[in-house]
Amino acid sequence: MHFVVGDERCSSYQALLEFVGRRWVGAVLLAGAQGARRYGEYRTLAPGISDRMLSLRLKELEQSGLLRREVVPTTPVQILYTPSPMGAGLIEALQPLIAWSRDRPEL
């Protein structure tokens, strides 16, 4: 399958790349790849991310349908973020790109 600039598939692909390429989106997505995580776990798995940025990215990923937010009624209340089926599919689709990048540390 070939994409042509101006093709609808090309523009949706470009929009996806721009979204995933935003600072910290990839790190937050991959931090959730192993399942449900609390906010602090995401912060640990994405060292260097500020609390403000992590909150923003989690909200964006939830609004886009890539993460699910679950409130667990415990004391204190726990909030878990889990990749949705669509988010899990995106993480799976990114795996070859991740492998490719590991072989090219100079980039």
C-alpha positions in Angstrom: 0.0 0.0 0.0 1.4 3.4 -1.0 0.3 6.7 0.4 0.2 9.9 -1.7 0.4 13.3 -0.1 -3.1 14.7 0.1 -4.6 11.2 0.4 -7.0 10.9 3.3 -4.9 7.9 4.7 -1.8 10.1 4.5 -3.4 12.9 6.5 -4.7 10.5 9.2 -1.2 8.9 9.4 0.4 12.4 9.7 -2.0 13.3 12.5 -1.2 10.1 14.4 2.6 10.7 14.0 2.1 14.3 15.3 0.1 13.1 18.3 2.4 10.2 19.2 5.5 12.4 18.6 4.4 15.0 21.1 6.8 15.3 24.1 6.2 12.5 26.6 3.3 10.8 24.8 5.4 7.8 23.7 6.9 7.4 27.2 3.6 7.6 28.9 2.0 5.1 26.5 4.9 2.7 26.9 4.8 3.0 30.7 1.3 1.6 30.5 2.1 -1.2 28.2 2.2 -3.8 31.0 -1.3 -2.9 32.2 -2.9 -0.8 34.9 -0.7 1.7 36.6 -1.1 4.4 39.2 0.0 8.0 38.6 3.2 7.5 40.7 4.2 4.5 38.6 3.9 6.5 35.4 6.1 9.2 37.0 8.7 6.6 37.9 8.7 5.0 34.5 9.0 8.3 32.7 11.9 9.9 34.6 12.2 13.6 34.0 8.5 14.3 33.3 7.0 17.0 35.5 3.8 16.4 37.4 2.0 19.0 35.3 3.0 17.4 32.0 2.2 13.9 33.3 -1.3 15.0 34.3 -1.8 16.7 30.9 -0.6 13.7 28.9 -2.7 11.2 30.9 -5.8 13.4 30.3 -5.0 13.7 26.6 -4.5 10.0 26.2 -7.7 9.3 28.1 -9.7 11.8 26.0 -8.3 10.3 22.8 -9.5 6.9 23.9 -6.0 5.4 24.2 -6.1 5.1 28.0 -8.9 4.2 30.4 -9.1 5.9 33.8 -10.5 3.8 36.7 -11.3 5.1 40.1 -10.8 2.3 42.7 -12.9 3.0 45.8 -10.3 2.3 48.5 -8.9 4.4 51.3 -7.2 6.4 50.0 -8.9 6.4 46.6 -6.7 4.9 43.8 -6.8 6.0 40.2 -5.5 3.5 37.6 -4.7 4.2 34.0 -4.8 1.3 31.6 -4.4 1.2 27.9 -7.7 0.7 26.1 -7.9 -1.9 23.4 -7.2 0.9 20.9 -4.2 2.0 23.0 -2.9 -1.5 23.3 -3.2 -1.8 19.5 -1.1 1.4 19.1 1.5 0.1 21.5 1.7 -3.1 19.6 2.0 -1.2 16.3 4.8 0.9 17.7 6.9 -2.2 18.7 8.8 -2.5 15.4 9.6 1.2 15.5 10.9 0.9 19.1 13.1 -2.1 18.0 14.3 -0.1 15.0 15.2 2.9 17.2 17.2 0.7 19.7 19.5 -0.3 16.9 20.1 3.4 16.1 21.2 5.1 19.3 22.8 7.9 17.3 19.3 9.3 16.4 
